[in-house]
Amino acid sequence: MNTFTSNDAKQKFGEVIELALQEPVSITRHGRPSVVVTSDADYRDLLACKYERLKDEVAKGFDSFGSGVPAGPSVDEVAAKVLKRNSKR
């Protein structure tokens, strides 16, 4: 994957776009990965995968209501993970 600093990406935006049509391009800010620029087709594919995964998780949740056995982590475990993830920002 090609990588640009945010400053270089601003100065070479046309090049970033051309490269992103071929493969994702990473943009760093203050030396750390910040965003990825990708083609519209790849973005739509990622959204479709995310949607399918969400549908599967929702279906598992509905299935668990009928069995009386919780599927996956508890609400407390999910909340703890979210809090931990947000505290790193």
Secondary structure, 3 states (H helix, E strand, C coil): CEEEEHHHHHHCHHHHHHHHCCCCEEEEECCEEEEEECCHHHHHHHHHHHHHHHHHHHHHHHHHHHHCCCCCCCHHHHHHHHHHHHHCC
